[in-house]
């Protein structure tokens, strides 16, 4: 994502179409970090409806949603929010390892989720150290798995991912354990009924 300002403008245009046609009562804010537009006209073009450029920080693109219908985005463990983030990464033609350059959030849902993940990680570390048995976390997105691996690395205990596709999950092992030993897949995460998702986006 070489031209982050252009990427922000592209995503703002996508979100304008999405919010207009979905019938959802949403506001959004596109933030660029580590990018300063060369002139005011660029900033104005990206500002749909609002764009904030921060002088310091990584060259990442952040989108924050607010409004009466944010619950639609965050429901079912943020399914719609994650889907929009994935679509944005595809629109920008990012490679899988670059998807973290784009992050969507709504009413601090992901920030709260990150705090919950740290608390769950701390509990899991204590459990594994006390029992000497591996601990499997629920299935989660690739972004959350990467974050969880990073959090757990501070404990010095080994981790590995298991499962396939949307059912992929993180396993925390005791010191010296064979991380190649298969671990039983945790119960599938409850997913929404596709027909309910379609109904959500119909015009009111």
C-alpha positions, 0 to 999 in steps of 0.5 A: 500500500504505497499511496496510503492517501489514495487508499483512504480515498478509495475506501472512503468511496467504497464506504459511501456506496455501502452506507448509502445502499445498505440502509444502515444508519452509520457514520464513519471516519477514515484515519491515516497514520504516518501520512501527510497529504501534499496539499489540502485538496487531497485531504478534502477528497479523502474526507468522506465524511471526515478524514484525519491525518496524524503526523506520527505512526505506522502507514496504516489505514483505520476506519471507525464506525459510529451511529445507531446501527453499529450493532449490526456490524459488531453482532455475531463476534463482529462478522459484518465488521470483519467482512467489510475489512476483508473486502477493503483489503481485497479492493486495495489488492493487499497480500494476505500478510498485508491485511493488518494495514487496514483495520475497521472498528465500531464503537471500540468493539475491537479495542474491547475485544483486544482487552478481553483477549489479553485477559483470556490469554493470562487465564490460559497461561495460568491454567497451562502452567498449573495443569501441564495440559494444552489449552485451545482457544475458540476459532478466530480471525487471522488478525486475532490469531496473530495478535494472540500468538504475540500476546502469548509469546510474552509467557515463554510458552509455545503456541501453534495454530490448528484447524482449517479456514474459519475454524482455525484456532490457537493452542497454548502448550506447556513448556517442552510439549510437542506442538505437532500433536493434533488437538481436538477442534473446539466447538464451532463458533455460532454463525448468523443465518445468511437469510438474516444477514440479507434481511439486515441490508434491505432498505427500510 
